[in-house]
Amino acid sequence: MTENKHLIKCALCGKTIINKEIIVEIIDNTSYTFDTYDCVLMFKKFRGVYGSDFF
């Protein structure tokens, strides 16, 4: 049994991104990966409300 230790997960919802296009956004000089543009939008909204304490 092999285990892939390099699974890519969405920065907001935590879903493993498999066989999909990965969305990479740079926010405040940090690179984040997302599975949908909805997650990108929600992440940015939460970040705007909670600031750098959000993540």
C-alpha positions in Angstrom: 0.0 0.0 0.0 1.5 3.3 -1.0 0.6 6.6 0.6 0.8 9.9 -1.1 2.2 12.4 1.4 2.0 15.3 -1.1 -1.8 15.6 -1.3 -2.9 19.1 -2.2 -5.8 20.4 -0.1 -8.0 23.5 -0.5 -6.9 26.2 1.9 -10.5 27.0 2.9 -12.5 23.8 2.9 -9.7 21.3 3.2 -10.9 19.1 0.3 -8.2 17.0 -1.3 -7.8 18.3 -4.9 -7.6 15.3 -7.2 -7.9 15.3 -11.0 -9.0 19.0 -11.1 -7.3 22.2 -12.0 -5.6 23.7 -8.9 -6.4 27.4 -8.3 -3.4 29.2 -6.9 -3.8 32.7 -5.4 -1.2 34.8 -3.8 -2.7 36.7 -0.9 -0.5 39.0 1.2 2.6 37.5 -0.3 1.6 33.9 0.6 0.6 31.3 -2.0 -2.7 29.4 -1.3 -4.3 26.6 -3.2 -8.0 26.2 -3.7 -10.4 23.8 -5.4 -13.0 26.3 -6.6 -13.3 30.1 -7.2 -16.0 30.1 -4.5 -13.5 29.1 -1.9 -11.1 31.8 -3.2 -13.8 34.4 -2.8 -14.9 33.2 0.7 -11.3 33.0 1.8 -10.7 36.6 0.8 -13.9 37.8 2.5 -13.0 36.0 5.8 -9.5 37.4 5.5 -10.9 40.9 5.1 -13.1 40.5 8.2 -10.6 38.7 10.5 -7.3 40.0 9.1 -4.1 37.9 9.4 -5.5 36.1 12.4 -7.9 34.2 10.1 -5.2 31.8 8.8 
